[in-house]
């Protein structure tokens, strides 16, 4: 491999975009893979480990070793590129078009171009494909959202503070100024990303300019998504696949939390990634288009990806689990309520109430007792009895909630978890010697809704009125094991302890809420169950 360092491209508005070109040994010409993000191409010497999660191009030497030219660019207003970074704005999207066409015209290029990279690189792939550059031959989009507002910044209208403040500071502004150590170096992103998003809490034309026009994409697309990418990429990847109009589209959704590690694994690339590029960019007849249109790996199953005819699978049976006030004897929470398969019969039961903020909350909604985090102690839970058999949930999930508040607005944070079975002896020992240790559980998926955002444009709710909400819970494919329980958690906030990077802004909420679960107001969870 040899590198052409700091090549310059003049964009349509005159701004100069800086790229590095990595070429295979030999004469060429070569098919090309283009990677662009706001992460400074000159930092690609850093190892692709969790401390540097923004190193997301995949192994460049792998691709040049297989006969591909790799072009890595600094997004407008970042690194060495001129212009102003505007958070995936229209000028940046035009730059992607211009760069693809510049690559296709180089003497070392065959004229066939695709794109490369995870996360922000994947988002830019979506945006570039919607620009329809003539020489963009195919797309392989690996973990990239399509709707900046709904997928990344405002979940159901609730500000995803944890991710955005980390990403804009750590990955962009700090990385460009003090990331290399003292003394600080000038340059980097000048835009106030947090400010520009806080000033726009409602979806409008500014956000629409940054949403991918998926229906405009007319090239073959392979989407590779991960069930674990709840709160950032999963929703957009699945929604984008559904909205693609062409028949040359494929979807692969994988289980696990190692999307980054796998993207640097040559065996993984050989199996799932390179055949797509080889077929469309090199003309190799390797059977990728004879593969199933959808392949899904069920999380917690230990199985390989299986074939499906479509997403979401029509064979999944919508199954209702009703919220009831009866104790589940499952977990320490504000109510320890139950999920049942039979609808409530009481014409007007007693609703489940809660006040917020709870005085016991320690970090967000997490209660910490004797140094041990208790994620459910200060929130509402509704839990099934132990399952008599394995239950697979695959598809889209909805929580239908009848609720009231004494405020004009309130937030709903919803989490679906598997509360794992504990052997009797271990359970007895835990109750006696480790009473503050919560039962083991695994987060499956989440959903969010600010009450005023139940409609668009947003509208306040009437205090004291019972309102029916349909809360989108992000899709999943998960196997709940026999003996475990399905647990629904509801709160009006979340926690950096329990929810990590994807915790949200709580704001100044103070009030009381009620969850109704009687015959007139049958709050229920709708799960797509595959038998």
Secondary structure, DSSP 8 states (H G I E B T S, - for coil): -EEEEEEEEE-TTS-EEEEEEEE-SSS--EEEEEEEESS-GGGTTS--SGGGTT--S--HHHHHHTTEEEEEEE-TTSTT--S---SS-HHHHHHHHHHHHHHHTSTTEEEEEEE--BTHHHHHHHHHHHHT-TTB-EEEEES--S-IIIIIIEETTEE-HHHHHHIIIIIIIIHHHTTT-SS----S--S-HHHHHHT--S--HHHHTTS--GGG--SEEEEEEETT-TTTTHHHHHHHHHH--SSSEEEEEE-SS-HHHHTT-HHHIIIIIHHHHHHHHH----SGGGS-SEEE--BTS----EEESSSS-TTSEEEEEEEE-S---SS-SSS-EEEESS----SS---EEEEES-TT-SBTTBEEETTEEETTTTSEEEE----SS-EEEEEEEEEEEEEEESSS--EEEEEEEEE----HHHHHHHHHH-TTS---EEEEEEEEEEGGGGSSS-----TT--EEEEEEEEEEEEEE-TT-EEEEEEES---HHHHGGG----TT--EEEEEEBSSSSB-EEEEEEE-
